[in-house]
Amino acid sequence: MDRHYIEFTTPETVDVICDQLPSPADDEVLISVHHAGINRADLLQRLGLYPPPADASPVPGLEVAGEVVAVGARCEHLAVGARVCALTHGGGYATLAMAREDHCLMLPDTLTTKEGAALPEALLTVWYNVVERGQLSAGDTVLIHGGSSGIGSIGVQMAATMGATVLSTAGSQARCDAVSALGAHFVANHRDGQLIEQFTNAGYAGEIDVILDIAGGDLMQANFDLAAPDGRIVSIGVMRGMQSEINLATLFMKRLTLTGSTLRRLETASRARCFDAIREQIWPRILAGEIRPIIDSCYPLSEVLAAHEHMRVGTHFGKLVMECQTMG
Ligand SMILES: NC(=O)c1ccc[n+]([C@@H]2O[C@H](COP(=O)([O-])OP(=O)(O)OC[C@H]3O[C@@H](n4cnc5c(N)ncnc54)[C@H](OP(=O)(O)O)[C@@H]3O)[C@@H](O)[C@H]2O)c1
């Protein structure tokens, strides 16, 4: 089938290429992409700073939503015509994309493909890092840094519906208020320079069981100081820097666990396991409207550079997505 996809010939030049996609493999479905989500990793890939894994599509785009147009021989749950959102192994910035059947979620009539495209990466990232690695349980206190982000806006809602006390950070008072409206019990402004004091005054310093850190750098020692004994800190991003100076005494005095991951390098089977758990435990809350995708803006795929610039500047709240069918 004819596919149109985006290729960055240089970091600031976009070509639209047309080719033919083969039939899906036995465990894959072919999706007519109505919308694709944008992630920070896509910006890095465009700049040549985050090459895709060897077995991934070189075409950018990690999450899509649309309609299944072909299914592999061993697919059991999805048929042609199903509306889905899916995690792709690259290839999402296109009119057609391939995904494993077990990396798809069926969209209900209540969710548009624009909304669906905002979900897979955030749901998977939060589930794997906060629930699996961070071992979040109902009753825990969790700090989701960057509640204003694509990842954080879903993370705050997921953790709140799971029965946790949810804390977060954002970069202005207005953004803190908007994160509170998503269900966070307390949100600190990370730009006001008094992060520890803000959490101390609110009564949460030293009480936080799980921390999802999207920024690294100098935030890591603050995480150590804010964590409860036996706390788990999960690092997934380095917007404040790849290097952190940390006091190891805090680590051993509090028996902290510091871990991290990147979804792009997570094994297929682990992703599928997370999707199973999400289908069972989180998807019903999405169907009930308790967790909703937060979309800031939608761009045509042809304006991908403008969409990336919007994300780079960082004025968005929630997710940026692209409409893909106008390309073909
Ligand atoms: N490891 C993984 O598997 C994985 C998967 C997905 C995403 N990530 C990472 O997670 C992060 C968020 O991704 P996203 O797609 O949700 O990005 P995004 O929507 O662009 O969000 C960026 C967030 O960073 C916050 N921020 C910006 N500068 C900051 C600073 N100096 N200190 C603290 N926070 C700051 C922004 O909040 P304010 O403007 O309100 O401050 C915003 O909430 C990125 O670092 C991304 O690379 C990792």
The ligand as an SDF file (V2000), in Angstrom:
LIG
                    3D

 48 52  0  0  0  0  0  0  0  0999 V2000
   12.8350    7.5360   29.2680 N   0  0  0  0  0  0  0  0  0  0  0  0
   11.7000    7.4210   28.6020 C   0  0  0  0  0  0  0  0  0  0  0  0
   11.2640    6.3200   28.2820 O   0  0  0  0  0  0  0  0  0  0  0  0
   10.9270    8.6500   28.2510 C   0  0  0  0  0  0  0  0  0  0  0  0
    9.7060    8.5390   27.5740 C   0  0  0  0  0  0  0  0  0  0  0  0
    9.0150    9.7090   27.2880 C   0  0  0  0  0  0  0  0  0  0  0  0
    9.5320   10.9410   27.6840 C   0  0  0  0  0  0  0  0  0  0  0  0
   10.7180   10.9780   28.3280 N   0  0  0  0  0  0  0  0  0  0  0  0
   11.2900   12.2600   28.7940 C   0  0  0  0  0  0  0  0  0  0  0  0
   10.3500   12.8310   29.6670 O   0  0  0  0  0  0  0  0  0  0  0  0
   10.4170   14.2500   29.5440 C   0  0  0  0  0  0  0  0  0  0  0  0
    9.0360   14.7880   29.2310 C   0  0  0  0  0  0  0  0  0  0  0  0
    8.6670   14.3440   27.9530 O   0  0  0  0  0  0  0  0  0  0  0  0
    7.3850   14.9380   27.2360 P   0  0  0  0  0  0  0  0  0  0  0  0
    7.2670   14.3060   25.9130 O   0  0  0  0  0  0  0  0  0  0  0  0
    6.2450   14.8510   28.1550 O   0  0  0  0  0  0  0  0  0  0  0  0
    7.8780   16.4490   27.0410 O   0  0  0  0  0  0  0  0  0  0  0  0
    7.1340   17.8170   27.0910 P   0  0  0  0  0  0  0  0  0  0  0  0
    5.6580   17.6650   26.9210 O   0  0  0  0  0  0  0  0  0  0  0  0
    7.8320   18.7170   26.1530 O   0  0  0  0  0  0  0  0  0  0  0  0
    7.3520   18.3550   28.5710 O   0  0  0  0  0  0  0  0  0  0  0  0
    8.5090   18.9560   29.0110 C   0  0  0  0  0  0  0  0  0  0  0  0
    8.3010   19.2750   30.4810 C   0  0  0  0  0  0  0  0  0  0  0  0
    9.5120   19.6690   31.0630 O   0  0  0  0  0  0  0  0  0  0  0  0
    9.2650   20.7280   31.9720 C   0  0  0  0  0  0  0  0  0  0  0  0
   10.5030   21.4810   32.0860 N   0  0  0  0  0  0  0  0  0  0  0  0
   11.0890   22.2400   31.1350 C   0  0  0  0  0  0  0  0  0  0  0  0
   12.2560   22.7290   31.6070 N   0  0  0  0  0  0  0  0  0  0  0  0
   12.3850   22.2550   32.8560 C   0  0  0  0  0  0  0  0  0  0  0  0
   13.3790   22.4120   33.8580 C   0  0  0  0  0  0  0  0  0  0  0  0
   14.4760   23.1320   33.6590 N   0  0  0  0  0  0  0  0  0  0  0  0
   13.1880   21.7930   35.0450 N   0  0  0  0  0  0  0  0  0  0  0  0
   12.1060   21.0420   35.2570 C   0  0  0  0  0  0  0  0  0  0  0  0
   11.1310   20.8410   34.3480 N   0  0  0  0  0  0  0  0  0  0  0  0
   11.2830   21.4590   33.1650 C   0  0  0  0  0  0  0  0  0  0  0  0
    8.1230   21.4990   31.3430 C   0  0  0  0  0  0  0  0  0  0  0  0
    7.3560   22.1010   32.3420 O   0  0  0  0  0  0  0  0  0  0  0  0
    7.2560   23.6650   32.6540 P   0  0  0  0  0  0  0  0  0  0  0  0
    7.4120   24.4320   31.3750 O   0  0  0  0  0  0  0  0  0  0  0  0
    5.8970   23.8090   33.2410 O   0  0  0  0  0  0  0  0  0  0  0  0
    8.3530   23.8640   33.5530 O   0  0  0  0  0  0  0  0  0  0  0  0
    7.2960   20.3620   30.7700 C   0  0  0  0  0  0  0  0  0  0  0  0
    6.4350   19.8520   31.7450 O   0  0  0  0  0  0  0  0  0  0  0  0
   11.4420   14.5400   28.4680 C   0  0  0  0  0  0  0  0  0  0  0  0
   12.6730   14.7760   29.0970 O   0  0  0  0  0  0  0  0  0  0  0  0
   11.4790   13.2680   27.6850 C   0  0  0  0  0  0  0  0  0  0  0  0
   12.6970   13.0930   27.0160 O   0  0  0  0  0  0  0  0  0  0  0  0
   11.4150    9.8780   28.6170 C   0  0  0  0  0  0  0  0  0  0  0  0
  1  2  1  0
  2  3  2  0
  2  4  1  0
  4  5  1  0
  4 48  2  0
  5  6  2  0
  6  7  1  0
  7  8  2  0
  8  9  1  0
  8 48  1  0
  9 10  1  0
  9 46  1  0
 10 11  1  0
 11 12  1  0
 11 44  1  0
 12 13  1  0
 13 14  1  0
 14 15  2  0
 14 16  1  0
 14 17  1  0
 17 18  1  0
 18 19  2  0
 18 20  1  0
 18 21  1  0
 21 22  1  0
 22 23  1  0
 23 24  1  0
 23 42  1  0
 24 25  1  0
 25 26  1  0
 25 36  1  0
 26 27  1  0
 26 35  1  0
 27 28  2  0
 28 29  1  0
 29 30  1  0
 29 35  2  0
 30 31  1  0
 30 32  2  0
 32 33  1  0
 33 34  2  0
 34 35  1  0
 36 37  1  0
 36 42  1  0
 37 38  1  0
 38 39  2  0
 38 40  1  0
 38 41  1  0
 42 43  1  0
 44 45  1  0
 44 46  1  0
 46 47  1  0
M  CHG  2   8   1  16  -1
M  END
$$$$
